[in-house]
Amino acid sequence: CGFPLCRGNIMASNPRWCLTAREWREQFETWIGRGEPQDLLEASAWLDFRPLAGNAELTASFRPLIRQAIARHPRFLRLLAESMLERRAPLDWLGGIGTTDRDGRSMLDIKLNGTMIYVDAARLYALAHEVDAVGTRARLEGAAHRMGVPAREAEGWVGGFEYLQMLRLRGQIQERSAPNLIDVDSLNDIDRRVLKESLRIARRLQQRVEMDFLR
């Protein structure tokens, strides 16, 4: 249907990920308890699981088990926070965006240095505050409610994320060879200002994560 295959081979065609319910429970326990870099990478993908077909009851018990495992290994959330903060919102002290390539263009990977900041923060806060939602917007809204975040700030999280997603989709529709890579200088004035504000909100969200999990 047009979607490229997962580069990390996180697919049902990979026998490694065709496990029984018991094996999946053991796998989550291993990821959360051990917390090695590869564990964090794989757990980040699979913590977004949701039932699509078949017996949905098979997954019903997983959320409580994951919460129990995190309660036994609280350092897991700290490790997730440290991992997500390795990618900082790409704003310099003058407010410039992106990095300059060999042709002098200001380029930005809108997924790696944009939407993923929101996605990772939403997953982290959902785990910390027992929000069972899977979608990033629902996670941000649910976590903000439980954390008592002012509505204006929470709306900024959602708005920033959805604007960056819109830029990604625009690039994919245009069928560029690198759809997640955008030339910031090619944007019109309005898009550039909203992009900068979306990245500022992402940076403040990262600062909140640092305060909540690393202090």
C-alpha positions as CSV (number, residue, x, y, z in Angstrom):
1,C,0.0,0.0,0.0
2,G,3.0,2.3,-0.5
3,F,4.7,2.2,2.9
4,P,8.4,1.4,2.8
5,L,9.6,-1.6,4.9
6,C,10.8,-0.8,8.4
7,R,14.6,-0.3,8.3
8,G,14.9,-1.8,11.8
9,N,13.0,-4.9,10.7
10,I,10.3,-4.3,13.3
11,M,7.7,-6.3,11.4
12,A,5.6,-9.4,11.7
13,S,7.7,-11.0,8.9
14,N,10.6,-11.1,11.4
15,P,10.4,-14.4,13.4
16,R,12.1,-12.6,16.4
17,W,8.9,-10.7,17.0
18,C,6.4,-13.5,16.6
19,L,6.2,-14.4,20.3
20,T,3.7,-15.9,22.7
21,A,2.1,-13.8,25.3
22,R,4.4,-15.3,28.0
23,E,7.5,-14.6,25.8
24,W,6.4,-11.0,25.3
25,R,6.0,-10.5,29.0
26,E,9.5,-11.9,29.6
27,Q,10.8,-9.7,26.8
28,F,9.4,-6.5,28.3
29,E,10.7,-7.5,31.8
30,T,14.2,-7.9,30.3
31,W,14.1,-4.6,28.5
32,I,12.9,-2.7,31.5
33,G,15.1,-4.5,34.0
34,R,18.3,-4.4,32.0
35,G,18.1,-1.0,30.4
36,E,21.0,-1.3,28.0
37,P,21.1,1.1,24.9
38,Q,19.7,-1.6,22.6
39,D,17.0,-2.4,25.2
40,L,15.9,1.2,25.2
41,L,15.8,1.4,21.4
42,E,13.7,-1.8,21.1
43,A,11.5,-1.0,24.1
44,S,10.7,2.5,22.7
45,A,9.2,0.8,19.5
46,W,7.3,-1.9,21.3
47,L,5.9,0.2,24.1
48,D,3.7,1.8,21.5
49,F,1.9,-1.6,20.9
50,R,-1.9,-1.8,20.3
51,P,-4.1,-4.6,19.1
52,L,-5.2,-4.4,15.5
53,A,-6.8,-7.7,14.8
54,G,-7.6,-11.0,16.4
55,N,-8.1,-11.5,20.2
56,A,-7.5,-8.0,21.7
57,E,-7.7,-9.6,25.2
58,L,-4.2,-11.0,24.7
59,T,-2.8,-7.5,25.1
60,A,-5.1,-6.4,27.9
61,S,-2.8,-7.5,30.7
62,F,0.4,-6.0,29.3
63,R,-0.1,-2.4,30.4
64,P,-0.4,-3.3,34.1
65,L,2.6,-5.7,33.8
66,I,4.7,-2.9,32.2
67,R,3.7,-0.5,35.0
68,Q,4.6,-3.1,37.6
69,A,8.0,-3.7,35.9
70,I,8.7,0.0,35.8
71,A,7.8,0.3,39.5
72,R,10.4,-2.4,40.2
73,H,13.0,-0.7,38.0
74,P,12.4,3.1,38.3
75,R,15.8,3.8,36.7
76,F,14.2,2.8,33.4
77,L,12.4,6.1,33.0
78,R,15.6,8.0,33.8
79,L,17.4,6.0,31.1
80,L,14.6,6.8,28.6
81,A,14.9,10.5,29.6
82,E,18.7,10.5,29.1
83,S,18.2,8.8,25.7
84,M,15.7,11.3,24.4
85,L,17.8,14.3,25.6
86,E,20.7,13.2,23.4
87,R,18.8,14.9,20.5
88,R,18.2,18.6,21.4
89,A,15.9,20.9,19.7
90,P,18.0,22.4,16.9
91,L,18.0,26.1,17.9
92,D,21.1,28.1,18.4
93,W,21.4,31.1,20.8
94,L,20.5,33.5,18.0
95,G,17.3,31.5,17.2
96,G,18.7,29.9,14.0
97,I,17.3,26.6,12.9
98,G,19.0,23.5,11.6
99,T,22.5,23.0,10.4
100,T,24.3,24.3,7.4
101,D,25.2,21.8,4.7
102,R,28.1,22.0,2.2
103,D,25.9,24.2,-0.1
104,G,25.3,26.7,2.7
105,R,21.6,25.7,3.1
106,S,20.0,25.5,6.6
107,M,18.7,22.0,6.7
108,L,16.6,20.3,9.3
109,D,15.6,16.6,9.8
110,I,12.0,17.3,10.7
111,K,11.5,13.8,12.1
112,L,14.8,13.1,14.0
113,N,15.1,16.7,15.4
114,G,11.5,17.6,15.5
115,T,8.6,15.2,15.8
116,M,10.6,12.6,17.7
117,I,11.2,15.0,20.5
118,Y,7.5,15.2,21.1
119,V,6.9,11.5,20.5
120,D,9.6,10.5,23.0
121,A,8.4,13.0,25.6
122,A,4.8,11.8,25.2
123,R,5.8,8.2,25.7
124,L,7.9,9.0,28.7
125,Y,5.2,11.0,30.5
126,A,2.5,8.5,29.6
127,L,4.6,5.7,31.2
128,A,5.3,7.9,34.3
129,H,1.7,8.9,34.8
130,E,0.0,5.6,33.7
131,V,-1.7,7.0,30.6
132,D,-2.6,4.0,28.4
133,A,-3.1,6.0,25.2
134,V,-0.8,5.2,22.3
135,G,-1.1,8.2,20.0
136,T,1.2,11.1,20.7
137,R,-1.5,13.7,20.9
138,A,-3.6,11.6,23.3
139,R,-0.5,10.9,25.4
140,L,0.4,14.5,25.6
141,E,-3.2,15.5,26.6
142,G,-3.6,12.7,29.1
143,A,-0.2,13.3,30.7
144,A,-0.8,17.0,30.9
145,H,-4.1,16.5,32.6
146,R,-2.6,14.2,35.3
147,M,0.4,16.5,35.8
148,G,-1.8,19.6,36.2
149,V,-0.1,21.3,33.3
150,P,-1.9,24.6,32.3
151,A,-4.1,24.2,29.3
152,R,-2.2,26.8,27.3
153,E,1.1,24.9,27.7
154,A,-0.5,21.6,26.9
155,E,-2.2,23.1,23.8
156,G,1.3,24.3,22.7
157,W,2.7,20.8,23.0
158,V,-0.1,19.4,20.7
159,G,0.1,22.3,18.3
160,G,3.9,22.2,18.0
161,F,3.8,18.4,17.3
162,E,1.0,18.6,14.8
163,Y,2.6,21.4,12.9
164,L,5.9,19.5,12.5
165,Q,3.9,16.4,11.4
166,M,2.2,18.6,8.8
167,L,5.6,19.6,7.4
168,R,6.6,15.9,7.3
169,L,3.5,14.9,5.4
170,R,4.0,17.8,3.0
171,G,7.5,16.5,2.2
172,Q,6.2,13.0,1.7
173,I,3.4,14.2,-0.7
174,Q,6.0,16.0,-2.7
175,E,7.9,12.7,-3.0
176,R,11.3,14.1,-2.3
177,S,14.2,11.6,-2.0
178,A,14.6,12.7,1.6
179,P,11.1,13.6,2.7
180,N,12.1,14.3,6.4
181,L,14.8,16.7,5.4
182,I,13.6,20.3,4.8
183,D,15.5,23.4,3.6
184,V,14.4,26.0,6.2
185,D,15.3,28.9,4.0
186,S,12.8,27.7,1.4
187,L,9.9,28.1,3.7
188,N,7.8,31.2,3.6
189,D,7.9,33.7,6.5
190,I,4.8,32.3,8.3
191,D,6.0,28.7,8.1
192,R,9.4,29.6,9.3
193,R,8.1,31.5,12.3
194,V,5.7,28.7,13.3
195,L,8.5,26.1,12.8
196,K,10.8,28.2,15.1
197,E,8.0,28.4,17.8
198,S,7.3,24.6,17.5
199,L,11.0,24.0,18.1
200,R,11.1,26.4,21.0
201,I,8.2,24.5,22.6
202,A,10.0,21.2,22.0
203,R,13.1,22.7,23.8
204,R,11.0,23.8,26.8
205,L,9.4,20.3,26.8
206,Q,12.9,18.8,27.0
207,Q,13.8,21.2,29.8
208,R,10.8,19.9,31.7
209,V,11.8,16.3,31.1
210,E,15.3,17.2,32.5
211,M,13.8,18.7,35.6
212,D,11.4,15.9,36.2
213,F,13.7,12.9,35.6
214,L,17.3,14.0,35.9
215,R,17.4,16.3,38.9
